[in-house]
């Protein structure tokens, strides 16, 4: 499976195919121009961002490089897109370092004569992955998080879901989050694959190429282990946040079994949506398949602990706090008709409803938390807002990056995980 990035004149490139220094230089030149135009908008105006477009190749390509080392257009691909906003001060650091590396290569300096790669600013390694809800848009997420992105000097990535055609002729974008919503679920789209490999890994690979170049020695490889970032010079840390359909999807990312969850995922903030399948929490079921442990047994594997803020409205009439499931009467079942107790057929494949309280209790077990808070109008693991909690997580990243053990003094604090 190969994801390719469209960066020049509708041409697609795989960021892992370049083995020689000359090809790497060409790729960096394209990436420099592409990132500057697409992700570094004047005055940090997110409405002027240009989407990153990627395509998934379903069969092995045997396409030759053209004269400048860039692949020609592929066939049999699936096109998707996402937005990346890098605040201007971070863009300046990123582009300056990459240009320095480029000049050294043009001067044909030996490795001993070259300056060592600059350490990437810690802010460039902190990423908010913002997942929109059903019927939402990436630009809405970019607007919601804009102040946090600027004040905390944090990169934000906002992917775009796939459309569902509504009866009135409109389209609603959404995600295959298993329980919700629309055509992405009906068509069983590989949205986890898209977000993990085609979005975050694509950005991470591009960032590494711009900051540190690529190792072209004997041990270099043309492929990548998409979940293992230990060999990279710049390792990003991602907090995934989503509302409604985006909350379902964010929860699904957090519940990936330990062998599948990306190393870069360091926290999740699902609001207004969560996973109903208890097997995802206790490790005995994943996508309706049993998870086997390392020794080949059938005991399953509980997801690793993960920092999390979950919140759900106590009066949510769409994603009901008591859970969504198939509540069809026996006559309807006999006629093959299924019905959910929630809108948009949410949870229709679940025979029983899983309440948000039950889901929270499952996370309490996973994270060995001390308690769950309940209150008027909703239930949460914290009294802080979603934006506040992401601020805290980002600040914890800074503490970790700087090697400090000092705690952040905040008025609102996370529950002891």
Phi, psi and omega in degrees: 000127185230124172262135180236147184255132177271109185237350183203120172050045178062018177266147183251141177229142169265123186287358180250004185269354190265112187257335184260160179297323181295315178296322180296322178295317178299316181296318180296321178301314179296317181295320178304310181293321182294312182295319180301317184279328188265327192237001180238069187289148176303137178057025180056033180279100186296339180289349178260008177293148176249131184292148167278127181250130181232157177225142179259122179270122185272348176228159181292124179273145173234051182268138179280157172287148173277189190297334182254015173087008180254138181296147169288170179301142179270168173242167178056058182231163178241119186267133176222172179209159177207161180250143175233124175246117175251116179307150191302321181294326176288323176301317181300315179296316182296311183291324179296315180296318180294321178295323177298315178299319181296316180297321179298321179291321179296329179280358178056042177285146176289161178304326180291331182275341183284148173290145177296153179302141175295145173289128182298136175306137182303331180296328179291339182270353180259126187227133167263124176259106188256115184256118182286165179273180179293123185086359178272183181221152177302322182296332176294321178292320179297322178291318182298321185262006189302313183297318178298317180300317183286312184292320182267002179050063186233140175286141174235138177239127181235098179284161181250131179285185181257153188277150167240128179279120181272162181301332180273009176091356178274170177240140174240128178278141180201186186230151169277091178254027178070310179267345189194142007208153169070206183299326177304325177285315181300323182269001178051051180294148181275066184285329174297316176302315181299310185291318182288307186272313186281339182252289187292315179294325178297314178297316181299318179295317178297318179299318179294321179295318181290321184279312192238356183072199184226147177282118181253023181279193185295331185266004181287153181230154178271343177260176177220146170274103193296337181261354180252109184255008187294336182271357181275154178281331181237112181252121182275159175235124190243130168253120180265131181226140180201154180242139177060240176306323175293328175292318174304315184290318179298319177298320179297319177300316182293334182266007173302139179299157189304326182284348182247339182290129181296145179297332185284349180279109186248357179182154178225150178227079177273128177232138177068017179189141182203168181274140184265336186285108181300333179298334177292328182279322183264002173082005182267353182210132177216116184053041178066021177233141181289137177267124180260145182282179187300325183279003178088005178285179183248018183285348181081184180214123177287138177304147177295152175304149183207130175305135186208142162241120173246138176218143178214133179294130181292344179241024180297119183267351180263299174259091190293138182295339176280356177103160178242137181197178180280114181243026181297143177287165181302318178299320179295320180296320180295331180270005179082008180266128177247151182215134176265153175279000180237164179293161173060024179058030179296130177069020187295338181270359179268123182289334178229155182273137175253116182287159177297327176299319178295319179296318178298319180295327176296319178291328175301318178293315181298315186265000181054046179283163181273328186197169173237133180269138172238146181205174180296126175089353180175174180227140182204163173271002180203156176271358182275158176284165179301318180294318179300318185292323176295321175304316180296316180299318179297318180295324176296324176300318180297316179299314180297318182295323182275357177074022182264145176258001181293140178275150177279129178272103181236149179294317177255130184236156177289151170299142177301115186288000000 
